[in-house]
Amino acid sequence: MAPEYAMEGLFSEKSDVFSYGVLLLEIVSGKKNSSFYNNDESQSLLGYAWNLWNEDILHL
């Protein structure tokens, strides 16, 4: 779910792009966004990928 939709109830084309990106991340990683856990820490798949990107571990 796009952050602006979850926080403000606003839906736009950007929400579709966000959802598509999350879907691609699920396909590439083989993990579900809604049931992803990292080392006993509840974290979304998107948050985990973002942390890897910031730590320069994830390269595209």
Biopython code that builds the backbone (N, CA, C, O; Angstrom):
import numpy as np
from Bio.PDB.StructureBuilder import StructureBuilder

atoms = [
    (1, "MET", "N", (0.841, -1.166, 0.000)),
    (1, "MET", "CA", (0.000, 0.000, 0.000)),
    (1, "MET", "C", (0.891, 1.235, 0.000)),
    (1, "MET", "O", (1.842, 1.331, 0.775)),
    (2, "ALA", "N", (0.575, 2.157, -0.861)),
    (2, "ALA", "CA", (1.371, 3.377, -0.973)),
    (2, "ALA", "C", (1.258, 4.210, 0.307)),
    (2, "ALA", "O", (0.180, 4.285, 0.896)),
    (3, "PRO", "N", (2.348, 4.831, 0.742)),
    (3, "PRO", "CA", (2.329, 5.599, 1.989)),
    (3, "PRO", "C", (1.295, 6.721, 1.999)),
    (3, "PRO", "O", (0.634, 6.932, 3.016)),
    (4, "GLU", "N", (1.143, 7.441, 0.896)),
    (4, "GLU", "CA", (0.181, 8.549, 0.892)),
    (4, "GLU", "C", (-1.256, 8.051, 0.994)),
    (4, "GLU", "O", (-2.122, 8.749, 1.520)),
    (5, "TYR", "N", (-1.507, 6.847, 0.493)),
    (5, "TYR", "CA", (-2.845, 6.271, 0.624)),
    (5, "TYR", "C", (-3.089, 5.806, 2.058)),
    (5, "TYR", "O", (-4.176, 6.008, 2.599)),
    (6, "ALA", "N", (-2.103, 5.196, 2.665)),
    (6, "ALA", "CA", (-2.239, 4.714, 4.041)),
    (6, "ALA", "C", (-2.391, 5.866, 5.028)),
    (6, "ALA", "O", (-3.148, 5.757, 5.992)),
    (7, "MET", "N", (-1.684, 6.961, 4.801)),
    (7, "MET", "CA", (-1.689, 8.066, 5.753)),
    (7, "MET", "C", (-2.827, 9.053, 5.523)),
    (7, "MET", "O", (-3.414, 9.556, 6.481)),
    (8, "GLU", "N", (-3.141, 9.332, 4.268)),
    (8, "GLU", "CA", (-4.103, 10.389, 3.974)),
    (8, "GLU", "C", (-5.313, 9.920, 3.182)),
    (8, "GLU", "O", (-6.253, 10.689, 2.979)),
    (9, "GLY", "N", (-5.306, 8.674, 2.732)),
    (9, "GLY", "CA", (-6.426, 8.167, 1.951)),
    (9, "GLY", "C", (-6.454, 8.692, 0.530)),
    (9, "GLY", "O", (-7.479, 8.599, -0.146)),
    (10, "LEU", "N", (-5.340, 9.241, 0.069)),
    (10, "LEU", "CA", (-5.257, 9.788, -1.286)),
    (10, "LEU", "C", (-4.682, 8.737, -2.226)),
    (10, "LEU", "O", (-3.668, 8.104, -1.932)),
    (11, "PHE", "N", (-5.346, 8.568, -3.351)),
    (11, "PHE", "CA", (-4.895, 7.595, -4.337)),
    (11, "PHE", "C", (-4.592, 8.321, -5.637)),
    (11, "PHE", "O", (-5.364, 9.178, -6.066)),
    (12, "SER", "N", (-3.470, 7.982, -6.268)),
    (12, "SER", "CA", (-3.094, 8.624, -7.529)),
    (12, "SER", "C", (-2.310, 7.634, -8.378)),
    (12, "SER", "O", (-2.124, 6.478, -7.999)),
    (13, "GLU", "N", (-1.858, 8.104, -9.524)),
    (13, "GLU", "CA", (-1.026, 7.272, -10.388)),
    (13, "GLU", "C", (0.269, 6.882, -9.683)),
    (13, "GLU", "O", (0.822, 5.811, -9.934)),
    (14, "LYS", "N", (0.744, 7.747, -8.808)),
    (14, "LYS", "CA", (1.966, 7.447, -8.053)),
    (14, "LYS", "C", (1.764, 6.221, -7.165)),
    (14, "LYS", "O", (2.695, 5.447, -6.943)),
    (15, "SER", "N", (0.548, 6.051, -6.660)),
    (15, "SER", "CA", (0.240, 4.875, -5.845)),
    (15, "SER", "C", (0.372, 3.609, -6.667)),
    (15, "SER", "O", (0.870, 2.594, -6.179)),
    (16, "ASP", "N", (-0.076, 3.666, -7.926)),
    (16, "ASP", "CA", (0.051, 2.516, -8.817)),
    (16, "ASP", "C", (1.518, 2.181, -9.067)),
    (16, "ASP", "O", (1.899, 1.010, -9.063)),
    (17, "VAL", "N", (2.331, 3.195, -9.282)),
    (17, "VAL", "CA", (3.757, 2.988, -9.536)),
    (17, "VAL", "C", (4.425, 2.384, -8.303)),
    (17, "VAL", "O", (5.242, 1.471, -8.420)),
    (18, "PHE", "N", (4.079, 2.892, -7.130)),
    (18, "PHE", "CA", (4.630, 2.356, -5.884)),
    (18, "PHE", "C", (4.268, 0.879, -5.740)),
    (18, "PHE", "O", (5.129, 0.049, -5.448)),
    (19, "SER", "N", (2.991, 0.556, -5.947)),
    (19, "SER", "CA", (2.530, -0.831, -5.817)),
    (19, "SER", "C", (3.209, -1.743, -6.829)),
    (19, "SER", "O", (3.547, -2.884, -6.514)),
    (20, "TYR", "N", (3.405, -1.245, -8.031)),
    (20, "TYR", "CA", (4.090, -2.023, -9.062)),
    (20, "TYR", "C", (5.536, -2.302, -8.647)),
    (20, "TYR", "O", (6.041, -3.406, -8.851)),
    (21, "GLY", "N", (6.192, -1.313, -8.073)),
    (21, "GLY", "CA", (7.562, -1.493, -7.601)),
    (21, "GLY", "C", (7.652, -2.532, -6.495)),
    (21, "GLY", "O", (8.576, -3.344, -6.473)),
    (22, "VAL", "N", (6.694, -2.508, -5.578)),
    (22, "VAL", "CA", (6.672, -3.501, -4.501)),
    (22, "VAL", "C", (6.431, -4.888, -5.081)),
    (22, "VAL", "O", (7.048, -5.859, -4.643)),
    (23, "LEU", "N", (5.541, -4.990, -6.062)),
    (23, "LEU", "CA", (5.283, -6.271, -6.723)),
    (23, "LEU", "C", (6.549, -6.803, -7.393)),
    (23, "LEU", "O", (6.857, -7.989, -7.279)),
    (24, "LEU", "N", (7.278, -5.938, -8.086)),
    (24, "LEU", "CA", (8.534, -6.359, -8.713)),
    (24, "LEU", "C", (9.548, -6.816, -7.673)),
    (24, "LEU", "O", (10.262, -7.796, -7.884)),
    (25, "LEU", "N", (9.610, -6.108, -6.553)),
    (25, "LEU", "CA", (10.522, -6.493, -5.476)),
    (25, "LEU", "C", (10.158, -7.870, -4.924)),
    (25, "LEU", "O", (11.044, -8.668, -4.618)),
    (26, "GLU", "N", (8.866, -8.152, -4.794)),
    (26, "GLU", "CA", (8.429, -9.467, -4.332)),
    (26, "GLU", "C", (8.819, -10.555, -5.328)),
    (26, "GLU", "O", (9.260, -11.633, -4.930)),
    (27, "ILE", "N", (8.659, -10.279, -6.604)),
    (27, "ILE", "CA", (9.000, -11.266, -7.636)),
    (27, "ILE", "C", (10.500, -11.545, -7.643)),
    (27, "ILE", "O", (10.918, -12.703, -7.679)),
    (28, "VAL", "N", (11.300, -10.500, -7.610)),
    (28, "VAL", "CA", (12.758, -10.648, -7.672)),
    (28, "VAL", "C", (13.301, -11.344, -6.423)),
    (28, "VAL", "O", (14.189, -12.191, -6.517)),
    (29, "SER", "N", (12.766, -10.984, -5.256)),
    (29, "SER", "CA", (13.292, -11.544, -4.009)),
    (29, "SER", "C", (12.683, -12.901, -3.657)),
    (29, "SER", "O", (13.277, -13.678, -2.910)),
    (30, "GLY", "N", (11.504, -13.181, -4.196)),
    (30, "GLY", "CA", (10.818, -14.418, -3.839)),
    (30, "GLY", "C", (10.189, -14.372, -2.459)),
    (30, "GLY", "O", (9.834, -15.413, -1.908)),
    (31, "LYS", "N", (10.046, -13.184, -1.892)),
    (31, "LYS", "CA", (9.476, -12.997, -0.551)),
    (31, "LYS", "C", (8.198, -12.177, -0.651)),
    (31, "LYS", "O", (8.041, -11.368, -1.566)),
    (32, "LYS", "N", (7.276, -12.391, 0.301)),
    (32, "LYS", "CA", (6.060, -11.591, 0.369)),
    (32, "LYS", "C", (6.318, -10.360, 1.227)),
    (32, "LYS", "O", (6.962, -10.452, 2.272)),
    (33, "ASN", "N", (5.824, -9.221, 0.794)),
    (33, "ASN", "CA", (6.006, -7.991, 1.546)),
    (33, "ASN", "C", (5.272, -8.045, 2.882)),
    (33, "ASN", "O", (5.767, -7.524, 3.881)),
    (34, "SER", "N", (4.109, -8.664, 2.908)),
    (34, "SER", "CA", (3.285, -8.653, 4.117)),
    (34, "SER", "C", (3.771, -9.608, 5.196)),
    (34, "SER", "O", (3.355, -9.484, 6.348)),
    (35, "SER", "N", (4.625, -10.540, 4.867)),
    (35, "SER", "CA", (5.064, -11.515, 5.867)),
    (35, "SER", "C", (6.582, -11.633, 5.904)),
    (35, "SER", "O", (7.116, -12.726, 6.096)),
    (36, "PHE", "N", (7.270, -10.530, 5.725)),
    (36, "PHE", "CA", (8.724, -10.540, 5.705)),
    (36, "PHE", "C", (9.251, -10.182, 7.090)),
    (36, "PHE", "O", (8.828, -9.191, 7.686)),
    (37, "TYR", "N", (10.178, -10.997, 7.600)),
    (37, "TYR", "CA", (10.823, -10.719, 8.879)),
    (37, "TYR", "C", (12.321, -10.850, 8.704)),
    (37, "TYR", "O", (12.805, -11.745, 8.011)),
    (38, "ASN", "N", (13.045, -9.954, 9.334)),
    (38, "ASN", "CA", (14.501, -9.954, 9.244)),
    (38, "ASN", "C", (15.084, -10.074, 10.646)),
    (38, "ASN", "O", (15.000, -9.136, 11.440)),
    (39, "ASN", "N", (15.674, -11.221, 10.950)),
    (39, "ASN", "CA", (16.336, -11.437, 12.249)),
    (39, "ASN", "C", (15.430, -11.097, 13.433)),
    (39, "ASN", "O", (15.812, -10.314, 14.303)),
    (40, "ASP", "N", (14.251, -11.675, 13.465)),
    (40, "ASP", "CA", (13.280, -11.473, 14.550)),
    (40, "ASP", "C", (12.827, -10.020, 14.668)),
    (40, "ASP", "O", (12.209, -9.656, 15.668)),
    (41, "GLU", "N", (13.110, -9.206, 13.701)),
    (41, "GLU", "CA", (12.685, -7.810, 13.709)),
    (41, "GLU", "C", (11.628, -7.641, 12.623)),
    (41, "GLU", "O", (11.891, -7.899, 11.448)),
    (42, "SER", "N", (10.453, -7.213, 13.012)),
    (42, "SER", "CA", (9.385, -7.025, 12.039)),
    (42, "SER", "C", (9.740, -5.845, 11.137)),
    (42, "SER", "O", (9.903, -4.718, 11.606)),
    (43, "GLN", "N", (9.856, -6.114, 9.862)),
    (43, "GLN", "CA", (10.247, -5.087, 8.911)),
    (43, "GLN", "C", (9.626, -5.442, 7.568)),
    (43, "GLN", "O", (9.551, -6.615, 7.204)),
    (44, "SER", "N", (9.185, -4.440, 6.841)),
    (44, "SER", "CA", (8.629, -4.714, 5.521)),
    (44, "SER", "C", (9.758, -5.062, 4.556)),
    (44, "SER", "O", (10.917, -4.709, 4.772)),
    (45, "LEU", "N", (9.394, -5.747, 3.513)),
    (45, "LEU", "CA", (10.370, -6.095, 2.480)),
    (45, "LEU", "C", (10.955, -4.827, 1.867)),
    (45, "LEU", "O", (12.144, -4.773, 1.553)),
    (46, "LEU", "N", (10.124, -3.819, 1.700)),
    (46, "LEU", "CA", (10.588, -2.549, 1.152)),
    (46, "LEU", "C", (11.614, -1.893, 2.078)),
    (46, "LEU", "O", (12.637, -1.386, 1.617)),
    (47, "GLY", "N", (11.338, -1.904, 3.381)),
    (47, "GLY", "CA", (12.281, -1.341, 4.350)),
    (47, "GLY", "C", (13.603, -2.081, 4.360)),
    (47, "GLY", "O", (14.668, -1.473, 4.469)),
    (48, "TYR", "N", (13.528, -3.396, 4.245)),
    (48, "TYR", "CA", (14.743, -4.211, 4.208)),
    (48, "TYR", "C", (15.573, -3.895, 2.963)),
    (48, "TYR", "O", (16.790, -3.729, 3.048)),
    (49, "ALA", "N", (14.911, -3.814, 1.811)),
    (49, "ALA", "CA", (15.615, -3.491, 0.567)),
    (49, "ALA", "C", (16.214, -2.088, 0.640)),
    (49, "ALA", "O", (17.321, -1.857, 0.153)),
    (50, "TRP", "N", (15.485, -1.157, 1.246)),
    (50, "TRP", "CA", (15.983, 0.221, 1.378)),
    (50, "TRP", "C", (17.231, 0.250, 2.255)),
    (50, "TRP", "O", (18.189, 0.957, 1.943)),
    (51, "ASN", "N", (17.231, -0.512, 3.351)),
    (51, "ASN", "CA", (18.417, -0.578, 4.214)),
    (51, "ASN", "C", (19.614, -1.156, 3.470)),
    (51, "ASN", "O", (20.731, -0.657, 3.608)),
    (52, "LEU", "N", (19.386, -2.206, 2.683)),
    (52, "LEU", "CA", (20.478, -2.780, 1.892)),
    (52, "LEU", "C", (21.012, -1.765, 0.893)),
    (52, "LEU", "O", (22.223, -1.670, 0.692)),
    (53, "TRP", "N", (20.126, -1.011, 0.272)),
    (53, "TRP", "CA", (20.528, 0.005, -0.701)),
    (53, "TRP", "C", (21.377, 1.080, -0.019)),
    (53, "TRP", "O", (22.415, 1.479, -0.547)),
    (54, "ASN", "N", (20.941, 1.545, 1.145)),
    (54, "ASN", "CA", (21.679, 2.585, 1.871)),
    (54, "ASN", "C", (23.027, 2.093, 2.384)),
    (54, "ASN", "O", (23.971, 2.876, 2.488)),
    (55, "GLU", "N", (23.127, 0.815, 2.701)),
    (55, "GLU", "CA", (24.391, 0.247, 3.165)),
    (55, "GLU", "C", (25.284, -0.162, 2.001)),
    (55, "GLU", "O", (26.365, -0.713, 2.208)),
    (56, "ASP", "N", (24.837, 0.106, 0.788)),
    (56, "ASP", "CA", (25.570, -0.198, -0.440)),
    (56, "ASP", "C", (25.825, -1.696, -0.596)),
    (56, "ASP", "O", (26.845, -2.109, -1.148)),
    (57, "ILE", "N", (24.883, -2.504, -0.100)),
    (57, "ILE", "CA", (24.970, -3.955, -0.254)),
    (57, "ILE", "C", (24.166, -4.399, -1.464)),
    (57, "ILE", "O", (24.532, -5.360, -2.140)),
    (58, "LEU", "N", (23.073, -3.701, -1.738)),
    (58, "LEU", "CA", (22.190, -4.036, -2.851)),
    (58, "LEU", "C", (22.590, -3.217, -4.064)),
    (58, "LEU", "O", (22.625, -1.988, -4.002)),
    (59, "HIS", "N", (22.888, -3.878, -5.151)),
    (59, "HIS", "CA", (23.277, -3.204, -6.387)),
    (59, "HIS", "C", (22.321, -3.618, -7.490)),
    (59, "HIS", "O", (22.019, -4.800, -7.658)),
    (60, "LEU", "N", (21.856, -2.647, -8.226)),
    (60, "LEU", "CA", (20.971, -2.946, -9.355)),
    (60, "LEU", "C", (21.673, -2.703, -10.655)),
    (60, "LEU", "O", (21.087, -2.900, -11.720)),
]
sb = StructureBuilder()
sb.init_structure("model")
sb.init_model(0)
sb.init_chain("A")
sb.init_seg("    ")
for serial, (resi, resn, name, xyz) in enumerate(atoms, 1):
    if name == "N":
        sb.init_residue(resn, " ", resi, " ")
    sb.init_atom(name, np.array(xyz, "f"), 0.0, 1.0, " ", f" {name:<3s}", serial, name[0])
structure = sb.get_structure()
